[in-house]
Amino acid sequence: MILKSYINKDIYRTTAAILLVLILIFVSSRFVKYIQLAVDGTISASAVFSLLALQIPSVAGFLIPLSFFLAVLLTFGRLYSDNELVVVHSLGLGQRDLAKMLMPSALILAIAAGGLSTLLTPWALNQSSVLMAEQAAQAKLGVFAAGRFKENSSRDGIVFVESKADSGVITGVFSVSRQLDEAAETDEENILQLPTTSLSVLNTRYGQLKIQTAQSGRQWENEQTGVNYLVLENGQFSEFDEVANRWQITDFESTYTRIIQDDSIEVRDSAKSTSTLELLQTLGSKEWAEIHWRLAAPISIPLICLMAVPLSRTQPRKGKFSRIMPSVLIYLIYVLLMMYSRKMIDSGRIPGELGFWWIHGIVAAFIYWLYLPPKIAKPSKKNRRRTA
């Protein structure tokens, strides 16, 4: 019991440390992406950490098996290098006994990973989709980034906003654009054939300069059509007529323009955010692939626990990390086979009922081979005669 408690505590600490580092590495890439979206005005700054928190369950459920596998390799490698397990083996405890000591910890982590992959991860992805949809609604005003000059959606002018609230209300709006009519666009094809003096004449005849200012603005959605509009209030619209060489200035209390939906927002796969019970009710190829992927982590943890114990055994004169790379390569083959099988199930090339069971069967056969007792070479006839 003392040995079991000693080994399990060390493995728990190592697993937690490795899992924390891996989560930080994986989440940091998402953090950079969300920060860029926040800078561009696509999402609000307050939504960045909420989206990051919703990414943790899926990342943790995927990384728990790897963290536990590395923890067993590192812990047992250190015990072998310090000759502690040599003493344990001399007392009559073999690799199977050590695997039995780790099995309760493996089952606890398997239950935790199963809860994350089957319950918490779909809920988190669903909440993330809802949050992104809310941000997409506000992102329709994303071109209006406070304190920055940005190109408008039609790419023919610039927009400046003094401030922008989290509710989407903007204040201090200034926009300027220059548009060309169809005749000017046709003449642009032959623009290289015109002399330099003709270019100013071309712009003077067909160009339209528009300047618009407003004290405030907000978003408004037509409930009947579902179309969103930008409503500007207490402003002035100025248009320069370049043919007559005069300005036309109009003051308005409110005006509205249609907002084009931003399609750059990431859309989640519906199968990933669907609950496990709903997947079981509609068993298609995508549903089978998602179900087997969610069950992969809790099923693989006991298997990699049994596999890591014999793989971590090092020779006396070798370092404690000498078996890390070969063992990690075996684990990567295991994971890549499941990822490839997931795509095959999704495309219908592998039956959904078969799933990953054939991969788990191969790993189980490999574990059985690892625990086979080594064959003792029989002495030859010449050696027998010499010993006689």
C-alpha positions in Angstrom: 0.0 0.0 0.0 2.9 2.4 0.7 4.4 1.7 -2.7 1.1 2.1 -4.4 0.4 5.4 -2.7 3.9 6.6 -3.5 3.7 5.8 -7.2 0.2 7.1 -7.7 0.9 10.4 -6.0 3.9 11.0 -8.2 1.9 10.1 -11.3 -1.0 12.4 -10.3 1.4 15.4 -9.9 3.2 14.7 -13.1 0.0 14.2 -15.0 -1.4 17.5 -13.7 1.8 19.4 -14.6 2.0 18.0 -18.1 -1.7 18.6 -18.7 -1.5 22.2 -17.6 1.5 22.9 -19.9 -0.2 21.2 -22.9 -3.4 23.1 -22.4 -1.5 26.4 -22.2 0.2 25.5 -25.5 -3.0 24.6 -27.3 -5.1 27.4 -25.9 -2.4 30.0 -26.7 -2.9 29.5 -30.5 -6.6 30.2 -30.0 -5.9 33.2 -27.8 -3.8 34.8 -30.6 -6.7 34.2 -33.1 -9.3 35.6 -30.7 -7.2 38.6 -29.9 -6.8 39.4 -33.7 -10.6 39.1 -34.0 -11.0 41.5 -31.1 -8.6 44.0 -32.6 -10.4 43.9 -35.9 -13.7 44.5 -34.1 -15.2 41.1 -35.1 -15.7 40.1 -31.4 -15.7 42.2 -28.3 -12.8 42.1 -25.8 -15.0 40.7 -23.1 -15.8 37.6 -25.2 -12.2 36.6 -25.7 -11.7 35.0 -22.3 -15.2 33.4 -22.4 -14.4 31.8 -25.7 -11.0 30.6 -24.3 -12.7 29.1 -21.3 -15.2 27.2 -23.5 -12.2 25.7 -25.4 -10.7 24.1 -22.3 -13.0 21.1 -21.9 -12.4 19.8 -25.5 -8.7 20.4 -25.2 -8.4 18.8 -21.8 -10.4 15.7 -22.8 -8.1 15.2 -25.8 -4.9 15.7 -23.8 -5.6 13.7 -20.6 -4.6 10.3 -22.2 -1.3 11.8 -23.5 -0.6 13.5 -20.2 -1.2 10.3 -18.3 0.9 8.3 -20.7 3.9 10.7 -20.4 3.5 10.8 -16.7 3.8 7.0 -16.4 6.8 7.0 -18.7 8.6 9.7 -16.8 7.8 8.4 -13.3 8.8 4.8 -14.1 11.8 5.9 -16.0 13.0 7.9 -13.0 12.4 4.9 -10.7 14.3 2.6 -13.0 17.2 5.0 -13.3 17.3 5.3 -9.4 17.2 1.5 -9.1 14.1 1.8 -7.0 12.0 -0.5 -9.2 15.0 -3.0 -9.3 14.5 -3.5 -5.6 10.7 -3.8 -6.1 11.2 -6.5 -8.7 13.6 -8.3 -6.4 10.8 -8.5 -3.9 8.7 -10.5 -6.3 6.5 -7.7 -7.8 6.5 -7.8 -11.6 5.2 -5.5 -14.3 1.7 -6.9 -14.0 1.6 -6.0 -10.3 2.7 -2.4 -11.1 0.0 -2.1 -13.7 -2.6 -3.3 -11.2 -1.4 -0.5 -8.8 -2.0 2.1 -11.6 -5.3 0.8 -12.8 -7.5 2.6 -10.2 -5.8 5.9 -11.2 -6.4 5.1 -14.9 -10.1 4.4 -14.3 -10.5 7.7 -12.4 -8.9 9.6 -15.3 -10.9 7.6 -17.8 -14.2 8.6 -16.0 -13.0 12.2 -16.0 -12.1 12.2 -19.7 -15.4 10.4 -20.5 -17.3 13.1 -18.7 -15.5 15.8 -20.5 -15.8 14.2 -24.0 -19.4 13.1 -23.8 -21.1 15.7 -21.6 -19.1 18.9 -21.0 -17.4 19.3 -24.4 -20.6 19.2 -26.5 -22.2 21.7 -24.1 -19.1 24.0 -24.2 -19.0 23.9 -28.0 -22.7 24.6 -28.2 -22.3 27.6 -25.9 -19.3 28.7 -27.9 -21.5 28.6 -31.1 -24.2 30.7 -29.3 -21.6 33.2 -28.2 -20.1 33.4 -31.6 -23.5 33.9 -33.1 -24.1 36.8 -30.7 -20.8 38.3 -31.6 -21.6 37.8 -35.3 -24.7 40.0 -34.8 -22.5 42.7 -33.2 -19.8 42.1 -35.8 -22.1 43.6 -38.4 -20.9 46.8 -36.9 -17.3 45.4 -36.9 -16.2 47.8 -39.5 -16.6 50.5 -37.0 -13.6 50.0 -34.8 -13.3 52.8 -32.2 -10.4 55.2 -32.7 -9.2 53.7 -36.0 -9.6 54.5 -39.6 -10.9 51.4 -41.4 -12.0 50.6 -45.0 -15.7 50.2 -45.4 -17.4 47.1 -46.7 -17.7 48.3 -50.3 -13.9 49.1 -50.3 -14.4 52.6 -51.7 -13.8 54.7 -48.6 -12.9 54.9 -45.0 -14.8 55.1 -41.7 -13.9 56.5 -38.4 -15.7 56.1 -35.1 -14.9 58.0 -31.9 -16.2 55.3 -29.5 -18.1 52.1 -29.4 -20.0 50.5 -26.5 -20.3 46.8 -25.8 -24.0 47.1 -26.7 -23.0 48.1 -30.2 -23.9 51.8 -30.0 -21.4 54.0 -31.8 -20.8 57.7 -31.4 -18.8 60.3 -33.4 -19.2 58.7 -36.9 -17.3 60.1 -39.8 -17.1 58.4 -43.3 -15.9 59.5 -46.7 -16.1 57.6 -49.9 -15.5 58.2 -53.6 -17.5 56.2 -56.1 -17.3 56.0 -59.9 -20.3 55.4 -62.1 -20.5 52.8 -64.9 -19.1 55.1 -67.5 -16.0 55.8 -65.4 -15.5 52.1 -64.7 -15.6 51.4 -68.4 -13.1 54.1 -69.2 -10.7 52.7 -66.6 -9.9 49.8 -69.0 -8.3 52.3 -71.3 -6.8 54.4 -68.6 -3.3 53.6 -69.7 -4.0 55.0 -73.1 -5.0 58.4 -71.7 -2.5 61.3 -71.1 -1.8 62.5 -67.6 -4.0 65.6 -68.0 -7.0 63.4 -69.1 -6.9 61.5 -65.8 -8.0 64.5 -63.7 -10.7 65.2 -66.3 -12.0 61.6 -66.1 -12.3 61.8 -62.3 -13.8 65.2 -62.4 -16.5 64.1 -64.8 -17.5 60.8 -63.2 -16.3 60.8 -59.7 -18.7 61.2 -56.7 -17.3 62.3 -53.3 -19.6 61.6 -50.3 -19.0 62.6 -46.7 -21.3 61.6 -43.9 -21.1 62.5 -40.2 -23.4 61.5 -37.3 -23.5 61.9 -33.5 -24.5 58.3 -32.8 -25.5 55.1 -34.5 -27.1 51.8 -33.6 -28.2 48.5 -35.2 -31.8 47.8 -36.0 -33.3 44.5 -37.3 -36.5 44.3 -39.3 -38.4 41.5 -37.6 -40.5 40.7 -40.7 -37.6 40.4 -43.2 -34.7 39.6 -40.8 -32.6 42.3 -42.5 -30.3 44.3 -40.3 -29.8 48.1 -40.8 -27.4 50.7 -39.4 -29.4 53.6 -38.1 -27.4 57.0 -37.9 -28.9 59.8 -35.9 -28.4 63.6 -35.8 -25.9 63.9 -38.7 -25.1 65.6 -41.9 -24.7 64.1 -45.4 -22.5 66.0 -47.9 -22.2 65.1 -51.6 -20.0 66.9 -54.1 -21.4 67.2 -57.6 -18.2 67.2 -59.7 -20.1 68.0 -62.9 -21.7 71.2 -61.5 -18.8 71.8 -59.2 -21.0 72.3 -56.1 -21.8 70.8 -52.8 -25.1 69.4 -51.7 -25.5 69.3 -47.9 -28.4 67.5 -46.1 -29.1 67.5 -42.4 -31.0 64.5 -41.0 -32.3 63.3 -37.7 -32.1 59.6 -38.6 -31.2 57.6 -41.7 -30.5 53.9 -42.2 -28.5 51.7 -44.5 -28.5 47.9 -44.9 -25.7 46.0 -43.2 -24.1 43.1 -45.1 -23.5 40.0 -42.9 -19.9 39.2 -42.2 -19.3 35.5 -43.3 -15.8 35.4 -41.8 -17.1 34.1 -38.5 -16.2 30.5 -37.8 -19.1 28.1 -37.9 -19.0 25.0 -35.7 -19.8 21.5 -37.0 -23.2 20.6 -35.8 -22.2 17.0 -34.8 -19.5 18.3 -32.5 -21.9 20.5 -30.5 -24.7 18.0 -30.4 -25.3 16.1 -27.2 -24.4 12.5 -27.0 -28.1 11.5 -26.4 -29.2 13.3 -29.6 -26.4 11.6 -31.5 -27.6 8.2 -30.3 -31.1 9.0 -31.6 -29.9 9.7 -35.1 -27.2 7.3 -36.0 -25.7 8.3 -39.3 -22.1 8.1 -40.5 -21.2 11.5 -39.0 -22.9 10.6 -35.7 -21.1 7.3 -35.5 -17.8 8.9 -36.1 -18.4 11.5 -33.4 -19.6 8.9 -30.9 -16.5 6.7 -31.3 -14.3 9.8 -31.1 -15.9 10.8 -27.8 -15.4 7.3 -26.4 -11.8 7.1 -27.6 -10.3 8.9 -24.6 -12.0 6.9 -21.8 -11.3 3.6 -23.6 -7.7 4.4 -24.5 -6.6 5.4 -20.9 -6.6 1.9 -19.4 -5.0 0.5 -22.5 -2.2 3.1 -22.5 -1.7 2.5 -18.8 -1.1 -1.2 -19.4 1.1 -0.3 -22.4 3.2 2.3 -20.6 4.4 0.1 -17.8 6.5 -2.3 -19.9 7.5 0.4 -22.3 9.0 2.5 -19.5 11.5 -0.1 -18.4 15.0 1.1 -19.1 18.3 -0.6 -19.1 20.6 0.1 -16.0 23.2 2.1 -18.0 20.8 4.1 -20.1 19.1 7.4 -19.1 15.6 7.7 -17.7 14.4 9.3 -20.8 15.7 6.8 -23.3 12.3 5.1 -23.8 10.3 8.3 -24.2 10.6 8.8 -28.0 9.9 5.2 -29.1 6.9 5.1 -26.7 5.5 8.4 -27.9 5.8 7.2 -31.5 3.7 4.2 -30.6 1.1 6.4 -29.0 1.1 8.7 -32.0 0.4 5.7 -34.3 -2.5 4.8 -32.1 -4.0 8.3 -32.2 -3.4 8.7 -36.0 -5.1 5.4 -36.6 -8.2 6.6 -34.7 -8.2 10.0 -36.6 -7.9 8.2 -39.9 -10.7 5.8 -38.9 -12.8 8.7 -37.9 -12.6 10.1 -41.4 -13.3 6.7 -42.9 -16.4 6.3 -40.8 -17.6 9.9 -41.6 -17.3 9.1 -45.3 -19.1 5.8 -44.9 -16.1 3.6 -45.9 -16.0 1.9 -42.5 -19.3 0.7 -40.8 -20.3 2.8 -37.9 -20.7 -0.3 -35.7 -17.1 -1.3 -36.2 -15.8 2.1 -35.3 -12.4 2.2 -33.4 -12.8 -1.3 -31.9 -10.4 -2.9 -34.4 -7.8 -0.3 -33.4 -8.3 -1.0 -29.7 -8.1 -4.7 -30.5 -4.7 -4.3 -32.1 -3.4 -2.3 -29.2 -4.8 -5.0 -26.8 -2.9 -7.7 -28.7 0.3 -5.6 -28.6 -0.1 -5.2 -24.8 -0.6 -8.9 -24.5 2.7 -9.4 -26.4 4.5 -6.9 -24.1 3.5 -8.9 -21.0 4.6 -12.3 -22.4 7.5 -13.7 -20.3 10.9 -13.6 -22.2 11.9 -16.9 -23.8 15.0 -18.5 -22.2 17.4 -19.8 -24.7 18.1 -23.5 -24.3 21.8 -24.4 -24.1 23.2 -26.2 -27.2 24.6 -29.7 -27.2 28.2 -28.4 -27.2 27.6 -26.3 -24.1 26.1 -29.3 -22.4 29.1 -31.4 -23.1 31.4 -28.6 -21.8 29.5 -28.2 -18.6 29.5 -32.0 -18.1 
